[in-house]
Amino acid sequence: MTIHLALGPLVSLIAGVLILVMPRLLNYIVAIYLIVIGLIGLFGMGSTHF
């Protein structure tokens, strides 16, 4: 069985959970999310195969 996992949606999910758990960290979580998504876009790591 092969599972294909895209990195972008995984980062989004983790960021969303962290915002729900710790809403005071919203600014930091959004900033880190944008940086990670930008790096993924620049370096073409759009999909990771597990």
mmCIF file as Biopython writes it, N, C-alpha, C and O atoms, coordinates in Angstrom:
data_model
#
loop_
_atom_site.group_PDB
_atom_site.id
_atom_site.type_symbol
_atom_site.label_atom_id
_atom_site.label_alt_id
_atom_site.label_comp_id
_atom_site.label_asym_id
_atom_site.label_entity_id
_atom_site.label_seq_id
_atom_site.pdbx_PDB_ins_code
_atom_site.Cartn_x
_atom_site.Cartn_y
_atom_site.Cartn_z
_atom_site.occupancy
_atom_site.B_iso_or_equiv
_atom_site.auth_seq_id
_atom_site.auth_asym_id
_atom_site.pdbx_PDB_model_num
ATOM 1   N N  . MET A ? 1  ? 0.845  -1.176 0.000  1.0 0.0 1  A 1 
ATOM 2   C CA . MET A ? 1  ? 0.000  0.000  0.000  1.0 0.0 1  A 1 
ATOM 3   C C  . MET A ? 1  ? 0.887  1.233  0.000  1.0 0.0 1  A 1 
ATOM 4   O O  . MET A ? 1  ? 1.841  1.322  0.773  1.0 0.0 1  A 1 
ATOM 5   N N  . THR A ? 2  ? 0.569  2.186  -0.872 1.0 0.0 2  A 1 
ATOM 6   C CA . THR A ? 2  ? 1.330  3.425  -0.959 1.0 0.0 2  A 1 
ATOM 7   C C  . THR A ? 2  ? 0.449  4.584  -0.526 1.0 0.0 2  A 1 
ATOM 8   O O  . THR A ? 2  ? -0.681 4.724  -0.994 1.0 0.0 2  A 1 
ATOM 9   N N  . ILE A ? 3  ? 0.965  5.407  0.362  1.0 0.0 3  A 1 
ATOM 10  C CA . ILE A ? 3  ? 0.235  6.583  0.819  1.0 0.0 3  A 1 
ATOM 11  C C  . ILE A ? 3  ? 0.968  7.810  0.305  1.0 0.0 3  A 1 
ATOM 12  O O  . ILE A ? 3  ? 2.159  7.981  0.563  1.0 0.0 3  A 1 
ATOM 13  N N  . HIS A ? 4  ? 0.258  8.660  -0.419 1.0 0.0 4  A 1 
ATOM 14  C CA . HIS A ? 4  ? 0.838  9.908  -0.912 1.0 0.0 4  A 1 
ATOM 15  C C  . HIS A ? 4  ? 0.385  11.028 0.007  1.0 0.0 4  A 1 
ATOM 16  O O  . HIS A ? 4  ? -0.813 11.232 0.202  1.0 0.0 4  A 1 
ATOM 17  N N  . LEU A ? 5  ? 1.336  11.750 0.569  1.0 0.0 5  A 1 
ATOM 18  C CA . LEU A ? 5  ? 1.029  12.789 1.536  1.0 0.0 5  A 1 
ATOM 19  C C  . LEU A ? 5  ? 1.642  14.093 1.056  1.0 0.0 5  A 1 
ATOM 20  O O  . LEU A ? 5  ? 2.863  14.195 0.935  1.0 0.0 5  A 1 
ATOM 21  N N  . ALA A ? 6  ? 0.810  15.092 0.780  1.0 0.0 6  A 1 
ATOM 22  C CA . ALA A ? 6  ? 1.305  16.396 0.358  1.0 0.0 6  A 1 
ATOM 23  C C  . ALA A ? 6  ? 1.720  17.188 1.599  1.0 0.0 6  A 1 
ATOM 24  O O  . ALA A ? 6  ? 1.046  17.140 2.628  1.0 0.0 6  A 1 
ATOM 25  N N  . LEU A ? 7  ? 2.812  17.901 1.496  1.0 0.0 7  A 1 
ATOM 26  C CA . LEU A ? 7  ? 3.361  18.612 2.650  1.0 0.0 7  A 1 
ATOM 27  C C  . LEU A ? 7  ? 2.558  19.858 2.996  1.0 0.0 7  A 1 
ATOM 28  O O  . LEU A ? 7  ? 2.406  20.170 4.177  1.0 0.0 7  A 1 
ATOM 29  N N  . GLY A ? 8  ? 2.041  20.576 2.013  1.0 0.0 8  A 1 
ATOM 30  C CA . GLY A ? 8  ? 1.289  21.806 2.254  1.0 0.0 8  A 1 
ATOM 31  C C  . GLY A ? 8  ? 0.067  21.597 3.140  1.0 0.0 8  A 1 
ATOM 32  O O  . GLY A ? 8  ? -0.073 22.273 4.159  1.0 0.0 8  A 1 
ATOM 33  N N  . PRO A ? 9  ? -0.828 20.666 2.770  1.0 0.0 9  A 1 
ATOM 34  C CA . PRO A ? 9  ? -2.000 20.431 3.624  1.0 0.0 9  A 1 
ATOM 35  C C  . PRO A ? 9  ? -1.646 19.917 5.020  1.0 0.0 9  A 1 
ATOM 36  O O  . PRO A ? 9  ? -2.359 20.199 5.984  1.0 0.0 9  A 1 
ATOM 37  N N  . LEU A ? 10 ? -0.559 19.171 5.132  1.0 0.0 10 A 1 
ATOM 38  C CA . LEU A ? 10 ? -0.142 18.684 6.445  1.0 0.0 10 A 1 
ATOM 39  C C  . LEU A ? 10 ? 0.285  19.849 7.339  1.0 0.0 10 A 1 
ATOM 40  O O  . LEU A ? 10 ? -0.062 19.889 8.520  1.0 0.0 10 A 1 
ATOM 41  N N  . VAL A ? 11 ? 1.031  20.786 6.780  1.0 0.0 11 A 1 
ATOM 42  C CA . VAL A ? 11 ? 1.446  21.970 7.539  1.0 0.0 11 A 1 
ATOM 43  C C  . VAL A ? 11 ? 0.222  22.791 7.931  1.0 0.0 11 A 1 
ATOM 44  O O  . VAL A ? 11 ? 0.158  23.310 9.045  1.0 0.0 11 A 1 
ATOM 45  N N  . SER A ? 12 ? -0.752 22.914 7.024  1.0 0.0 12 A 1 
ATOM 46  C CA . SER A ? 12 ? -1.987 23.644 7.319  1.0 0.0 12 A 1 
ATOM 47  C C  . SER A ? 12 ? -2.735 23.012 8.486  1.0 0.0 12 A 1 
ATOM 48  O O  . SER A ? 12 ? -3.216 23.711 9.378  1.0 0.0 12 A 1 
ATOM 49  N N  . LEU A ? 13 ? -2.828 21.697 8.473  1.0 0.0 13 A 1 
ATOM 50  C CA . LEU A ? 13 ? -3.528 20.983 9.532  1.0 0.0 13 A 1 
ATOM 51  C C  . LEU A ? 13 ? -2.856 21.197 10.882 1.0 0.0 13 A 1 
ATOM 52  O O  . LEU A ? 13 ? -3.529 21.460 11.879 1.0 0.0 13 A 1 
ATOM 53  N N  . ILE A ? 14 ? -1.541 21.085 10.918 1.0 0.0 14 A 1 
ATOM 54  C CA . ILE A ? 14 ? -0.804 21.287 12.166 1.0 0.0 14 A 1 
ATOM 55  C C  . ILE A ? 14 ? -0.979 22.725 12.656 1.0 0.0 14 A 1 
ATOM 56  O O  . ILE A ? 14 ? -1.190 22.948 13.848 1.0 0.0 14 A 1 
ATOM 57  N N  . ALA A ? 15 ? -0.893 23.709 11.745 1.0 0.0 15 A 1 
ATOM 58  C CA . ALA A ? 15 ? -1.067 25.110 12.127 1.0 0.0 15 A 1 
ATOM 59  C C  . ALA A ? 15 ? -2.470 25.344 12.678 1.0 0.0 15 A 1 
ATOM 60  O O  . ALA A ? 15 ? -2.632 26.048 13.675 1.0 0.0 15 A 1 
ATOM 61  N N  . GLY A ? 16 ? -3.479 24.765 12.045 1.0 0.0 16 A 1 
ATOM 62  C CA . GLY A ? 16 ? -4.850 24.924 12.521 1.0 0.0 16 A 1 
ATOM 63  C C  . GLY A ? 16 ? -5.057 24.354 13.910 1.0 0.0 16 A 1 
ATOM 64  O O  . GLY A ? 16 ? -5.722 24.970 14.743 1.0 0.0 16 A 1 
ATOM 65  N N  . VAL A ? 17 ? -4.495 23.187 14.164 1.0 0.0 17 A 1 
ATOM 66  C CA . VAL A ? 17 ? -4.618 22.574 15.493 1.0 0.0 17 A 1 
ATOM 67  C C  . VAL A ? 17 ? -3.910 23.427 16.538 1.0 0.0 17 A 1 
ATOM 68  O O  . VAL A ? 17 ? -4.439 23.627 17.631 1.0 0.0 17 A 1 
ATOM 69  N N  . LEU A ? 18 ? -2.728 23.928 16.219 1.0 0.0 18 A 1 
ATOM 70  C CA . LEU A ? 18 ? -1.998 24.767 17.169 1.0 0.0 18 A 1 
ATOM 71  C C  . LEU A ? 18 ? -2.753 26.055 17.476 1.0 0.0 18 A 1 
ATOM 72  O O  . LEU A ? 18 ? -2.745 26.520 18.616 1.0 0.0 18 A 1 
ATOM 73  N N  . ILE A ? 19 ? -3.409 26.636 16.466 1.0 0.0 19 A 1 
ATOM 74  C CA . ILE A ? 19 ? -4.192 27.849 16.702 1.0 0.0 19 A 1 
ATOM 75  C C  . ILE A ? 19 ? -5.378 27.550 17.610 1.0 0.0 19 A 1 
ATOM 76  O O  . ILE A ? 19 ? -5.718 28.367 18.465 1.0 0.0 19 A 1 
ATOM 77  N N  . LEU A ? 20 ? -6.014 26.389 17.440 1.0 0.0 20 A 1 
ATOM 78  C CA . LEU A ? 20 ? -7.125 26.031 18.317 1.0 0.0 20 A 1 
ATOM 79  C C  . LEU A ? 20 ? -6.662 25.804 19.748 1.0 0.0 20 A 1 
ATOM 80  O O  . LEU A ? 20 ? -7.342 26.196 20.696 1.0 0.0 20 A 1 
ATOM 81  N N  . VAL A ? 21 ? -5.507 25.172 19.903 1.0 0.0 21 A 1 
ATOM 82  C CA . VAL A ? 21 ? -5.014 24.839 21.241 1.0 0.0 21 A 1 
ATOM 83  C C  . VAL A ? 21 ? -4.440 26.072 21.940 1.0 0.0 21 A 1 
ATOM 84  O O  . VAL A ? 21 ? -4.669 26.283 23.131 1.0 0.0 21 A 1 
ATOM 85  N N  . MET A ? 22 ? -3.688 26.886 21.185 1.0 0.0 22 A 1 
ATOM 86  C CA . MET A ? 22 ? -3.020 28.052 21.780 1.0 0.0 22 A 1 
ATOM 87  C C  . MET A ? 22 ? -3.322 29.300 20.950 1.0 0.0 22 A 1 
ATOM 88  O O  . MET A ? 22 ? -2.467 29.726 20.173 1.0 0.0 22 A 1 
ATOM 89  N N  . PRO A ? 23 ? -4.509 29.900 21.086 1.0 0.0 23 A 1 
ATOM 90  C CA . PRO A ? 23 ? -4.874 31.040 20.243 1.0 0.0 23 A 1 
ATOM 91  C C  . PRO A ? 23 ? -3.974 32.266 20.433 1.0 0.0 23 A 1 
ATOM 92  O O  . PRO A ? 23 ? -3.923 33.123 19.551 1.0 0.0 23 A 1 
ATOM 93  N N  . ARG A ? 24 ? -3.274 32.367 21.545 1.0 0.0 24 A 1 
ATOM 94  C CA . ARG A ? 24 ? -2.398 33.521 21.767 1.0 0.0 24 A 1 
ATOM 95  C C  . ARG A ? 24 ? -1.175 33.489 20.856 1.0 0.0 24 A 1 
ATOM 96  O O  . ARG A ? 24 ? -0.515 34.512 20.680 1.0 0.0 24 A 1 
ATOM 97  N N  . LEU A ? 25 ? -0.865 32.342 20.279 1.0 0.0 25 A 1 
ATOM 98  C CA . LEU A ? 25 ? 0.296  32.213 19.397 1.0 0.0 25 A 1 
ATOM 99  C C  . LEU A ? 25 ? -0.069 32.403 17.926 1.0 0.0 25 A 1 
ATOM 100 O O  . LEU A ? 25 ? 0.716  32.050 17.045 1.0 0.0 25 A 1 
ATOM 101 N N  . LEU A ? 26 ? -1.254 32.957 17.652 1.0 0.0 26 A 1 
ATOM 102 C CA . LEU A ? 26 ? -1.751 33.060 16.285 1.0 0.0 26 A 1 
ATOM 103 C C  . LEU A ? 26 ? -0.754 33.762 15.365 1.0 0.0 26 A 1 
ATOM 104 O O  . LEU A ? 26 ? -0.492 33.273 14.266 1.0 0.0 26 A 1 
ATOM 105 N N  . ASN A ? 27 ? -0.195 34.888 15.784 1.0 0.0 27 A 1 
ATOM 106 C CA . ASN A ? 27 ? 0.726  35.631 14.914 1.0 0.0 27 A 1 
ATOM 107 C C  . ASN A ? 27 ? 1.954  34.804 14.556 1.0 0.0 27 A 1 
ATOM 108 O O  . ASN A ? 27 ? 2.382  34.794 13.402 1.0 0.0 27 A 1 
ATOM 109 N N  . TYR A ? 28 ? 2.520  34.113 15.535 1.0 0.0 28 A 1 
ATOM 110 C CA . TYR A ? 28 ? 3.710  33.303 15.280 1.0 0.0 28 A 1 
ATOM 111 C C  . TYR A ? 28 ? 3.394  32.111 14.385 1.0 0.0 28 A 1 
ATOM 112 O O  . TYR A ? 28 ? 4.167  31.781 13.485 1.0 0.0 28 A 1 
ATOM 113 N N  . ILE A ? 29 ? 2.262  31.471 14.634 1.0 0.0 29 A 1 
ATOM 114 C CA . ILE A ? 29 ? 1.885  30.304 13.844 1.0 0.0 29 A 1 
ATOM 115 C C  . ILE A ? 29 ? 1.645  30.699 12.392 1.0 0.0 29 A 1 
ATOM 116 O O  . ILE A ? 29 ? 2.080  29.996 11.479 1.0 0.0 29 A 1 
ATOM 117 N N  . VAL A ? 30 ? 0.955  31.821 12.169 1.0 0.0 30 A 1 
ATOM 118 C CA . VAL A ? 30 ? 0.702  32.275 10.797 1.0 0.0 30 A 1 
ATOM 119 C C  . VAL A ? 30 ? 2.010  32.638 10.104 1.0 0.0 30 A 1 
ATOM 120 O O  . VAL A ? 30 ? 2.203  32.315 8.932  1.0 0.0 30 A 1 
ATOM 121 N N  . ALA A ? 31 ? 2.907  33.306 10.819 1.0 0.0 31 A 1 
ATOM 122 C CA . ALA A ? 31 ? 4.194  33.683 10.228 1.0 0.0 31 A 1 
ATOM 123 C C  . ALA A ? 31 ? 5.005  32.441 9.852  1.0 0.0 31 A 1 
ATOM 124 O O  . ALA A ? 31 ? 5.551  32.368 8.752  1.0 0.0 31 A 1 
ATOM 125 N N  . ILE A ? 32 ? 5.085  31.480 10.745 1.0 0.0 32 A 1 
ATOM 126 C CA . ILE A ? 32 ? 5.836  30.252 10.462 1.0 0.0 32 A 1 
ATOM 127 C C  . ILE A ? 32 ? 5.193  29.492 9.310  1.0 0.0 32 A 1 
ATOM 128 O O  . ILE A ? 32 ? 5.892  28.962 8.446  1.0 0.0 32 A 1 
ATOM 129 N N  . TYR A ? 33 ? 3.857  29.435 9.295  1.0 0.0 33 A 1 
ATOM 130 C CA . TYR A ? 33 ? 3.145  28.752 8.212  1.0 0.0 33 A 1 
ATOM 131 C C  . TYR A ? 33 ? 3.480  29.381 6.861  1.0 0.0 33 A 1 
ATOM 132 O O  . TYR A ? 33 ? 3.769  28.674 5.896  1.0 0.0 33 A 1 
ATOM 133 N N  . LEU A ? 34 ? 3.441  30.706 6.799  1.0 0.0 34 A 1 
ATOM 134 C CA . LEU A ? 34 ? 3.726  31.380 5.535  1.0 0.0 34 A 1 
ATOM 135 C C  . LEU A ? 34 ? 5.167  31.151 5.090  1.0 0.0 34 A 1 
ATOM 136 O O  . LEU A ? 34 ? 5.427  30.970 3.900  1.0 0.0 34 A 1 
ATOM 137 N N  . ILE A ? 35 ? 6.094  31.156 6.024  1.0 0.0 35 A 1 
ATOM 138 C CA . ILE A ? 35 ? 7.493  30.896 5.689  1.0 0.0 35 A 1 
ATOM 139 C C  . ILE A ? 35 ? 7.662  29.478 5.156  1.0 0.0 35 A 1 
ATOM 140 O O  . ILE A ? 35 ? 8.337  29.273 4.147  1.0 0.0 35 A 1 
ATOM 141 N N  . VAL A ? 36 ? 7.054  28.499 5.826  1.0 0.0 36 A 1 
ATOM 142 C CA . VAL A ? 36 ? 7.179  27.101 5.399  1.0 0.0 36 A 1 
ATOM 143 C C  . VAL A ? 36 ? 6.560  26.900 4.018  1.0 0.0 36 A 1 
ATOM 144 O O  . VAL A ? 36 ? 7.160  26.246 3.165  1.0 0.0 36 A 1 
ATOM 145 N N  . ILE A ? 37 ? 5.360  27.459 3.783  1.0 0.0 37 A 1 
ATOM 146 C CA . ILE A ? 37 ? 4.708  27.314 2.482  1.0 0.0 37 A 1 
ATOM 147 C C  . ILE A ? 37 ? 5.537  28.003 1.402  1.0 0.0 37 A 1 
ATOM 148 O O  . ILE A ? 37 ? 5.637  27.494 0.286  1.0 0.0 37 A 1 
ATOM 149 N N  . GLY A ? 38 ? 6.123  29.137 1.714  1.0 0.0 38 A 1 
ATOM 150 C CA . GLY A ? 38 ? 6.989  29.819 0.759  1.0 0.0 38 A 1 
ATOM 151 C C  . GLY A ? 38 ? 8.215  28.995 0.404  1.0 0.0 38 A 1 
ATOM 152 O O  . GLY A ? 38 ? 8.596  28.915 -0.764 1.0 0.0 38 A 1 
ATOM 153 N N  . LEU A ? 39 ? 8.834  28.384 1.402  1.0 0.0 39 A 1 
ATOM 154 C CA . LEU A ? 39 ? 10.004 27.539 1.143  1.0 0.0 39 A 1 
ATOM 155 C C  . LEU A ? 39 ? 9.629  26.306 0.326  1.0 0.0 39 A 1 
ATOM 156 O O  . LEU A ? 39 ? 10.377 25.887 -0.558 1.0 0.0 39 A 1 
ATOM 157 N N  . ILE A ? 40 ? 8.472  25.730 0.624  1.0 0.0 40 A 1 
ATOM 158 C CA . ILE A ? 40 ? 8.007  24.577 -0.153 1.0 0.0 40 A 1 
ATOM 159 C C  . ILE A ? 40 ? 7.825  24.989 -1.611 1.0 0.0 40 A 1 
ATOM 160 O O  . ILE A ? 40 ? 8.211  24.252 -2.519 1.0 0.0 40 A 1 
ATOM 161 N N  . GLY A ? 41 ? 7.240  26.154 -1.836 1.0 0.0 41 A 1 
ATOM 162 C CA . GLY A ? 41 ? 7.034  26.631 -3.195 1.0 0.0 41 A 1 
ATOM 163 C C  . GLY A ? 41 ? 8.339  26.920 -3.922 1.0 0.0 41 A 1 
ATOM 164 O O  . GLY A ? 41 ? 8.470  26.622 -5.109 1.0 0.0 41 A 1 
ATOM 165 N N  . LEU A ? 42 ? 9.309  27.501 -3.213 1.0 0.0 42 A 1 
ATOM 166 C CA . LEU A ? 42 ? 10.587 27.841 -3.833 1.0 0.0 42 A 1 
ATOM 167 C C  . LEU A ? 42 ? 11.400 26.617 -4.205 1.0 0.0 42 A 1 
ATOM 168 O O  . LEU A ? 42 ? 11.986 26.555 -5.286 1.0 0.0 42 A 1 
ATOM 169 N N  . PHE A ? 43 ? 11.435 25.658 -3.322 1.0 0.0 43 A 1 
ATOM 170 C CA . PHE A ? 43 ? 12.289 24.495 -3.538 1.0 0.0 43 A 1 
ATOM 171 C C  . PHE A ? 43 ? 11.560 23.316 -4.166 1.0 0.0 43 A 1 
ATOM 172 O O  . PHE A ? 43 ? 12.166 22.265 -4.372 1.0 0.0 43 A 1 
ATOM 173 N N  . GLY A ? 44 ? 10.276 23.465 -4.474 1.0 0.0 44 A 1 
ATOM 174 C CA . GLY A ? 44 ? 9.539  22.446 -5.205 1.0 0.0 44 A 1 
ATOM 175 C C  . GLY A ? 44 ? 9.302  21.154 -4.444 1.0 0.0 44 A 1 
ATOM 176 O O  . GLY A ? 44 ? 9.257  20.081 -5.046 1.0 0.0 44 A 1 
ATOM 177 N N  . MET A ? 45 ? 9.153  21.241 -3.145 1.0 0.0 45 A 1 
ATOM 178 C CA . MET A ? 45 ? 8.888  20.038 -2.347 1.0 0.0 45 A 1 
ATOM 179 C C  . MET A ? 45 ? 7.382  19.877 -2.173 1.0 0.0 45 A 1 
ATOM 180 O O  . MET A ? 45 ? 6.899  19.710 -1.054 1.0 0.0 45 A 1 
ATOM 181 N N  . GLY A ? 46 ? 6.643  19.926 -3.272 1.0 0.0 46 A 1 
ATOM 182 C CA . GLY A ? 46 ? 5.187  19.919 -3.218 1.0 0.0 46 A 1 
ATOM 183 C C  . GLY A ? 46 ? 4.581  18.634 -2.697 1.0 0.0 46 A 1 
ATOM 184 O O  . GLY A ? 46 ? 3.532  18.669 -2.053 1.0 0.0 46 A 1 
ATOM 185 N N  . SER A ? 47 ? 5.209  17.506 -2.958 1.0 0.0 47 A 1 
ATOM 186 C CA . SER A ? 47 ? 4.645  16.254 -2.467 1.0 0.0 47 A 1 
ATOM 187 C C  . SER A ? 47 ? 5.762  15.338 -1.970 1.0 0.0 47 A 1 
ATOM 188 O O  . SER A ? 47 ? 6.818  15.209 -2.589 1.0 0.0 47 A 1 
ATOM 189 N N  . THR A ? 48 ? 5.492  14.729 -0.863 1.0 0.0 48 A 1 
ATOM 190 C CA . THR A ? 48 ? 6.422  13.778 -0.273 1.0 0.0 48 A 1 
ATOM 191 C C  . THR A ? 48 ? 5.753  12.425 -0.275 1.0 0.0 48 A 1 
ATOM 192 O O  . THR A ? 48 ? 4.586  12.321 0.104  1.0 0.0 48 A 1 
ATOM 193 N N  . HIS A ? 49 ? 6.450  11.383 -0.690 1.0 0.0 49 A 1 
ATOM 194 C CA . HIS A ? 49 ? 5.862  10.047 -0.764 1.0 0.0 49 A 1 
ATOM 195 C C  . HIS A ? 49 ? 6.336  9.205  0.414  1.0 0.0 49 A 1 
ATOM 196 O O  . HIS A ? 49 ? 7.533  9.051  0.656  1.0 0.0 49 A 1 
ATOM 197 N N  . PHE A ? 50 ? 5.360  8.667  1.135  1.0 0.0 50 A 1 
ATOM 198 C CA . PHE A ? 50 ? 5.664  7.788  2.261  1.0 0.0 50 A 1 
ATOM 199 C C  . PHE A ? 50 ? 5.193  6.390  1.947  1.0 0.0 50 A 1 
ATOM 200 O O  . PHE A ? 50 ? 5.352  5.486  2.767  1.0 0.0 50 A 1 
#
